[in-house]
Amino acid sequence: MASPWYTPGGVPGTSAFGSSSAMRGELVLIETAMDKLPTLTADYVVKVNPAGTALESVQYLDVVQGGTGVGTFTDGGILLGA
């Protein structure tokens, strides 16, 4: 399945012998794709941006309907507004 960050190259093909150069090329594509993902940071969560076009690391979550409208991390959990 193609995506903005990685499109499989089909290597190796079904019932095909593996070529090391072709496999290295596919692994480079995967490595490049992983480099496009946001950096994971302690106490942050990865979310989709409002436009739905990218991932981003955030420390706080927006709460559409909540008493405080604040999202915070406490003791490894997520505390959403009451």
N, CA, C and O atoms as CSV, one atom per row, in Angstrom:
chain,resi,resn,atom,element,x,y,z
A,1,MET,N,N,0.842,-1.171,0.000
A,1,MET,CA,C,0.000,0.000,0.000
A,1,MET,C,C,0.894,1.244,0.000
A,1,MET,O,O,1.754,1.397,0.867
A,2,ALA,N,N,0.691,2.098,-0.946
A,2,ALA,CA,C,1.494,3.320,-1.059
A,2,ALA,C,C,1.036,4.344,-0.024
A,2,ALA,O,O,-0.131,4.369,0.368
A,3,SER,N,N,1.951,5.169,0.400
A,3,SER,CA,C,1.643,6.248,1.336
A,3,SER,C,C,2.584,7.409,1.028
A,3,SER,O,O,3.525,7.250,0.250
A,4,PRO,N,N,2.341,8.577,1.630
A,4,PRO,CA,C,3.237,9.707,1.378
A,4,PRO,C,C,4.665,9.465,1.856
A,4,PRO,O,O,5.595,10.112,1.375
A,5,TRP,N,N,4.847,8.548,2.788
A,5,TRP,CA,C,6.187,8.354,3.329
A,5,TRP,C,C,6.867,7.084,2.863
A,5,TRP,O,O,8.077,6.947,3.048
A,6,TYR,N,N,6.137,6.138,2.260
A,6,TYR,CA,C,6.784,4.910,1.784
A,6,TYR,C,C,5.923,4.235,0.732
A,6,TYR,O,O,4.718,4.072,0.924
A,7,THR,N,N,6.526,3.846,-0.367
A,7,THR,CA,C,5.866,3.061,-1.400
A,7,THR,C,C,6.679,1.790,-1.596
A,7,THR,O,O,7.835,1.861,-2.012
A,8,PRO,N,N,6.095,0.619,-1.304
A,8,PRO,CA,C,6.845,-0.627,-1.453
A,8,PRO,C,C,7.356,-0.807,-2.879
A,8,PRO,O,O,6.656,-0.512,-3.848
A,9,GLY,N,N,8.575,-1.292,-2.987
A,9,GLY,CA,C,9.173,-1.501,-4.297
A,9,GLY,C,C,8.916,-2.881,-4.875
A,9,GLY,O,O,9.302,-3.157,-6.011
A,10,GLY,N,N,8.262,-3.761,-4.100
A,10,GLY,CA,C,7.951,-5.097,-4.596
A,10,GLY,C,C,9.143,-6.029,-4.611
A,10,GLY,O,O,9.151,-7.008,-5.357
A,11,VAL,N,N,10.151,-5.745,-3.802
A,11,VAL,CA,C,11.364,-6.559,-3.770
A,11,VAL,C,C,11.402,-7.304,-2.454
A,11,VAL,O,O,11.202,-6.675,-1.414
A,12,PRO,N,N,11.641,-8.584,-2.431
A,12,PRO,CA,C,11.717,-9.466,-3.594
A,12,PRO,C,C,10.320,-9.844,-4.074
A,12,PRO,O,O,9.373,-9.858,-3.288
A,13,GLY,N,N,10.195,-10.141,-5.330
A,13,GLY,CA,C,8.927,-10.573,-5.896
A,13,GLY,C,C,8.593,-11.989,-5.442
A,13,GLY,O,O,9.473,-12.714,-4.977
A,14,THR,N,N,7.332,-12.387,-5.572
A,14,THR,CA,C,6.902,-13.728,-5.197
A,14,THR,C,C,7.675,-14.771,-5.984
A,14,THR,O,O,7.787,-14.675,-7.206
A,15,SER,N,N,8.207,-15.763,-5.292
A,15,SER,CA,C,8.970,-16.883,-5.866
A,15,SER,C,C,10.241,-16.442,-6.586
A,15,SER,O,O,10.773,-17.193,-7.404
A,16,ALA,N,N,10.731,-15.258,-6.301
A,16,ALA,CA,C,11.944,-14.762,-6.955
A,16,ALA,C,C,13.146,-14.986,-6.052
A,16,ALA,O,O,13.026,-15.012,-4.828
A,17,PHE,N,N,14.295,-15.145,-6.669
A,17,PHE,CA,C,15.532,-15.211,-5.905
A,17,PHE,C,C,15.851,-13.799,-5.429
A,17,PHE,O,O,15.635,-12.828,-6.154
A,18,GLY,N,N,16.362,-13.689,-4.218
A,18,GLY,CA,C,16.685,-12.370,-3.682
A,18,GLY,C,C,18.029,-11.873,-4.182
A,18,GLY,O,O,19.024,-12.596,-4.131
A,19,SER,N,N,18.057,-10.669,-4.654
A,19,SER,CA,C,19.300,-10.020,-5.060
A,19,SER,C,C,19.693,-9.077,-3.928
A,19,SER,O,O,18.884,-8.262,-3.487
A,20,SER,N,N,20.933,-9.188,-3.459
A,20,SER,CA,C,21.329,-8.361,-2.319
A,20,SER,C,C,21.253,-6.871,-2.646
A,20,SER,O,O,20.894,-6.077,-1.776
A,21,SER,N,N,21.578,-6.475,-3.861
A,21,SER,CA,C,21.518,-5.045,-4.192
A,21,SER,C,C,20.069,-4.556,-4.215
A,21,SER,O,O,19.786,-3.440,-3.779
A,22,ALA,N,N,19.153,-5.382,-4.719
A,22,ALA,CA,C,17.737,-4.996,-4.729
A,22,ALA,C,C,17.201,-4.897,-3.301
A,22,ALA,O,O,16.447,-3.978,-2.979
A,23,MET,N,N,17.593,-5.845,-2.445
A,23,MET,CA,C,17.147,-5.817,-1.051
A,23,MET,C,C,17.719,-4.601,-0.323
A,23,MET,O,O,17.020,-3.966,0.467
A,24,ARG,N,N,18.986,-4.274,-0.584
A,24,ARG,CA,C,19.576,-3.093,0.045
A,24,ARG,C,C,18.818,-1.837,-0.371
A,24,ARG,O,O,18.584,-0.947,0.447
A,25,GLY,N,N,18.438,-1.771,-1.638
A,25,GLY,CA,C,17.670,-0.619,-2.120
A,25,GLY,C,C,16.330,-0.498,-1.411
A,25,GLY,O,O,15.905,0.602,-1.059
A,26,GLU,N,N,15.662,-1.638,-1.201
A,26,GLU,CA,C,14.372,-1.626,-0.503
A,26,GLU,C,C,14.561,-1.205,0.958
A,26,GLU,O,O,13.750,-0.452,1.497
A,27,LEU,N,N,15.619,-1.686,1.590
A,27,LEU,CA,C,15.886,-1.310,2.980
A,27,LEU,C,C,16.218,0.174,3.112
A,27,LEU,O,O,15.878,0.797,4.118
A,28,VAL,N,N,16.872,0.739,2.117
A,28,VAL,CA,C,17.141,2.186,2.121
A,28,VAL,C,C,15.823,2.955,2.055
A,28,VAL,O,O,15.663,3.968,2.736
A,29,LEU,N,N,14.876,2.479,1.237
A,29,LEU,CA,C,13.565,3.130,1.159
A,29,LEU,C,C,12.855,3.092,2.511
A,29,LEU,O,O,12.246,4.077,2.928
A,30,ILE,N,N,12.937,1.950,3.191
A,30,ILE,CA,C,12.305,1.819,4.504
A,30,ILE,C,C,12.986,2.738,5.517
A,30,ILE,O,O,12.313,3.395,6.311
A,31,GLU,N,N,14.307,2.784,5.492
A,31,GLU,CA,C,15.048,3.655,6.408
A,31,GLU,C,C,14.688,5.122,6.174
A,31,GLU,O,O,14.511,5.877,7.129
A,32,THR,N,N,14.581,5.522,4.923
A,32,THR,CA,C,14.200,6.893,4.583
A,32,THR,C,C,12.797,7.196,5.096
A,32,THR,O,O,12.536,8.287,5.603
A,33,ALA,N,N,11.894,6.218,4.962
A,33,ALA,CA,C,10.527,6.399,5.454
A,33,ALA,C,C,10.511,6.589,6.965
A,33,ALA,O,O,9.792,7.449,7.473
A,34,MET,N,N,11.291,5.800,7.680
A,34,MET,CA,C,11.332,5.918,9.141
A,34,MET,C,C,11.890,7.271,9.574
A,34,MET,O,O,11.495,7.801,10.612
A,35,ASP,N,N,12.800,7.827,8.788
A,35,ASP,CA,C,13.363,9.143,9.104
A,35,ASP,C,C,12.321,10.252,8.989
A,35,ASP,O,O,12.491,11.322,9.574
A,36,LYS,N,N,11.250,10.009,8.247
A,36,LYS,CA,C,10.207,11.015,8.078
A,36,LYS,C,C,9.220,11.039,9.236
A,36,LYS,O,O,8.445,11.986,9.368
A,37,LEU,N,N,9.239,10.003,10.079
A,37,LEU,CA,C,8.331,9.967,11.217
A,37,LEU,C,C,8.820,10.937,12.295
A,37,LEU,O,O,10.018,11.208,12.383
A,38,PRO,N,N,7.903,11.461,13.115
A,38,PRO,CA,C,8.329,12.405,14.147
A,38,PRO,C,C,9.210,11.724,15.190
A,38,PRO,O,O,9.107,10.519,15.421
A,39,THR,N,N,10.064,12.509,15.806
A,39,THR,CA,C,10.930,12.001,16.860
A,39,THR,C,C,10.094,11.656,18.082
A,39,THR,O,O,9.273,12.457,18.528
A,40,LEU,N,N,10.305,10.465,18.619
A,40,LEU,CA,C,9.591,10.069,19.826
A,40,LEU,C,C,10.348,10.613,21.034
A,40,LEU,O,O,11.550,10.397,21.183
A,41,THR,N,N,9.631,11.311,21.877
A,41,THR,CA,C,10.216,11.947,23.049
A,41,THR,C,C,9.446,11.490,24.285
A,41,THR,O,O,8.227,11.333,24.237
A,42,ALA,N,N,10.155,11.279,25.385
A,42,ALA,CA,C,9.490,10.884,26.623
A,42,ALA,C,C,8.407,11.898,26.983
A,42,ALA,O,O,8.604,13.103,26.831
A,43,ASP,N,N,7.280,11.412,27.452
A,43,ASP,CA,C,6.139,12.232,27.871
A,43,ASP,C,C,5.467,12.966,26.713
A,43,ASP,O,O,4.740,13.933,26.939
A,44,TYR,N,N,5.697,12.526,25.494
A,44,TYR,CA,C,5.011,13.091,24.331
A,44,TYR,C,C,4.243,11.974,23.631
A,44,TYR,O,O,4.573,10.797,23.778
A,45,VAL,N,N,3.240,12.341,22.888
A,45,VAL,CA,C,2.453,11.383,22.126
A,45,VAL,C,C,2.456,11.834,20.666
A,45,VAL,O,O,2.548,13.028,20.383
A,46,VAL,N,N,2.356,10.886,19.748
A,46,VAL,CA,C,2.310,11.215,18.323
A,46,VAL,C,C,0.850,11.320,17.910
A,46,VAL,O,O,0.046,10.437,18.213
A,47,LYS,N,N,0.512,12.395,17.222
A,47,LYS,CA,C,-0.862,12.582,16.743
A,47,LYS,C,C,-0.835,13.105,15.315
A,47,LYS,O,O,0.187,13.593,14.834
A,48,VAL,N,N,-1.966,12.994,14.654
A,48,VAL,CA,C,-2.114,13.504,13.290
A,48,VAL,C,C,-2.429,14.994,13.385
A,48,VAL,O,O,-3.234,15.413,14.216
A,49,ASN,N,N,-1.789,15.790,12.531
A,49,ASN,CA,C,-2.035,17.236,12.573
A,49,ASN,C,C,-3.470,17.543,12.128
A,49,ASN,O,O,-4.119,16.686,11.529
A,50,PRO,N,N,-3.976,18.748,12.409
A,50,PRO,CA,C,-5.364,19.084,12.073
A,50,PRO,C,C,-5.710,18.931,10.589
A,50,PRO,O,O,-6.857,18.629,10.258
A,51,ALA,N,N,-4.757,19.131,9.706
A,51,ALA,CA,C,-5.025,19.000,8.270
A,51,ALA,C,C,-5.020,17.540,7.823
A,51,ALA,O,O,-5.437,17.230,6.707
A,52,GLY,N,N,-4.549,16.641,8.695
A,52,GLY,CA,C,-4.485,15.227,8.343
A,52,GLY,C,C,-3.377,14.905,7.365
A,52,GLY,O,O,-3.440,13.900,6.657
A,53,THR,N,N,-2.360,15.754,7.319
A,53,THR,CA,C,-1.295,15.571,6.331
A,53,THR,C,C,0.040,15.145,6.919
A,53,THR,O,O,0.962,14.810,6.174
A,54,ALA,N,N,0.160,15.152,8.246
A,54,ALA,CA,C,1.448,14.817,8.861
A,54,ALA,C,C,1.241,14.342,10.292
A,54,ALA,O,O,0.189,14.557,10.893
A,55,LEU,N,N,2.267,13.693,10.818
A,55,LEU,CA,C,2.281,13.297,12.222
A,55,LEU,C,C,3.154,14.276,12.987
A,55,LEU,O,O,4.130,14.802,12.452
A,56,GLU,N,N,2.796,14.518,14.245
A,56,GLU,CA,C,3.601,15.417,15.061
A,56,GLU,C,C,3.623,14.914,16.501
A,56,GLU,O,O,2.680,14.265,16.955
A,57,SER,N,N,4.704,15.217,17.213
A,57,SER,CA,C,4.820,14.873,18.627
A,57,SER,C,C,4.291,16.035,19.447
A,57,SER,O,O,4.684,17.183,19.241
A,58,VAL,N,N,3.396,15.732,20.379
A,58,VAL,CA,C,2.837,16.781,21.225
A,58,VAL,C,C,2.854,16.331,22.679
A,58,VAL,O,O,2.763,15.141,22.979
A,59,GLN,N,N,2.970,17.298,23.568
A,59,GLN,CA,C,2.932,16.987,24.992
A,59,GLN,C,C,1.514,17.108,25.528
A,59,GLN,O,O,1.151,16.417,26.480
A,60,TYR,N,N,0.718,17.969,24.934
A,60,TYR,CA,C,-0.639,18.198,25.399
A,60,TYR,C,C,-1.627,17.846,24.299
A,60,TYR,O,O,-1.345,18.037,23.116
A,61,LEU,N,N,-2.788,17.330,24.696
A,61,LEU,CA,C,-3.846,16.996,23.752
A,61,LEU,C,C,-4.962,18.018,23.886
A,61,LEU,O,O,-5.335,18.394,24.998
A,62,ASP,N,N,-5.494,18.468,22.763
A,62,ASP,CA,C,-6.640,19.364,22.795
A,62,ASP,C,C,-7.879,18.544,23.139
A,62,ASP,O,O,-8.070,17.448,22.613
A,63,VAL,N,N,-8.712,19.075,24.016
A,63,VAL,CA,C,-9.945,18.404,24.401
A,63,VAL,C,C,-11.090,19.256,23.881
A,63,VAL,O,O,-11.267,20.398,24.304
A,64,VAL,N,N,-11.869,18.695,22.959
A,64,VAL,CA,C,-12.957,19.459,22.358
A,64,VAL,C,C,-14.030,19.760,23.393
A,64,VAL,O,O,-14.493,20.897,23.489
A,65,GLN,N,N,-14.435,18.754,24.172
A,65,GLN,CA,C,-15.442,18.963,25.209
A,65,GLN,C,C,-14.875,18.465,26.528
A,65,GLN,O,O,-14.810,17.258,26.764
A,66,GLY,N,N,-14.476,19.360,27.361
A,66,GLY,CA,C,-13.930,18.991,28.661
A,66,GLY,C,C,-14.023,20.158,29.606
A,66,GLY,O,O,-14.095,21.311,29.180
A,67,GLY,N,N,-14.021,19.862,30.885
A,67,GLY,CA,C,-14.162,20.918,31.879
A,67,GLY,C,C,-13.032,21.929,31.829
A,67,GLY,O,O,-13.265,23.130,31.967
A,68,THR,N,N,-11.814,21.456,31.634
A,68,THR,CA,C,-10.683,22.376,31.648
A,68,THR,C,C,-10.110,22.610,30.264
A,68,THR,O,O,-9.448,23.621,30.028
A,69,GLY,N,N,-10.357,21.685,29.345
A,69,GLY,CA,C,-9.797,21.813,28.008
A,69,GLY,C,C,-8.302,21.580,27.963
A,69,GLY,O,O,-7.632,22.005,27.022
A,70,VAL,N,N,-7.773,20.906,28.978
A,70,VAL,CA,C,-6.333,20.684,29.054
A,70,VAL,C,C,-6.057,19.189,29.097
A,70,VAL,O,O,-6.763,18.442,29.775
A,71,GLY,N,N,-5.051,18.761,28.389
A,71,GLY,CA,C,-4.599,17.376,28.482
A,71,GLY,C,C,-3.194,17.361,29.042
A,71,GLY,O,O,-2.314,18.055,28.534
A,72,THR,N,N,-2.975,16.581,30.078
A,72,THR,CA,C,-1.639,16.505,30.674
A,72,THR,C,C,-1.280,15.056,30.930
A,72,THR,O,O,-2.151,14.194,31.048
A,73,PHE,N,N,0.001,14.805,31.013
A,73,PHE,CA,C,0.493,13.479,31.330
A,73,PHE,C,C,0.866,13.454,32.805
A,73,PHE,O,O,1.613,14.313,33.275
A,74,THR,N,N,0.348,12.470,33.537
A,74,THR,CA,C,0.709,12.324,34.945
A,74,THR,C,C,0.968,10.861,35.223
A,74,THR,O,O,0.127,10.014,34.920
A,75,ASP,N,N,2.106,10.553,35.790
A,75,ASP,CA,C,2.467,9.180,36.158
A,75,ASP,C,C,2.316,8.207,34.989
A,75,ASP,O,O,1.873,7.075,35.181
A,76,GLY,N,N,2.675,8.634,33.794
A,76,GLY,CA,C,2.621,7.760,32.632
A,76,GLY,C,C,1.248,7.637,32.012
A,76,GLY,O,O,1.099,6.972,30.987
A,77,GLY,N,N,0.231,8.261,32.605
A,77,GLY,CA,C,-1.115,8.196,32.047
A,77,GLY,C,C,-1.486,9.515,31.407
A,77,GLY,O,O,-0.698,10.460,31.397
A,78,ILE,N,N,-2.678,9.567,30.879
A,78,ILE,CA,C,-3.175,10.803,30.277
A,78,ILE,C,C,-4.365,11.274,31.100
A,78,ILE,O,O,-5.338,10.538,31.270
A,79,LEU,N,N,-4.291,12.482,31.605
A,79,LEU,CA,C,-5.379,13.074,32.376
A,79,LEU,C,C,-6.047,14.105,31.486
A,79,LEU,O,O,-5.443,15.118,31.137
A,80,LEU,N,N,-7.291,13.847,31.121
A,80,LEU,CA,C,-8.032,14.792,30.297
A,80,LEU,C,C,-8.942,15.617,31.189
A,80,LEU,O,O,-9.355,15.165,32.257
A,81,GLY,N,N,-9.255,16.833,30.745
A,81,GLY,CA,C,-10.096,17.730,31.535
A,81,GLY,C,C,-11.378,17.074,32.004
A,81,GLY,O,O,-12.000,16.306,31.269
A,82,ALA,N,N,-11.765,17.375,33.215
A,82,ALA,CA,C,-12.941,16.757,33.829
A,82,ALA,C,C,-14.211,17.462,33.406
A,82,ALA,O,O,-15.302,17.076,33.828
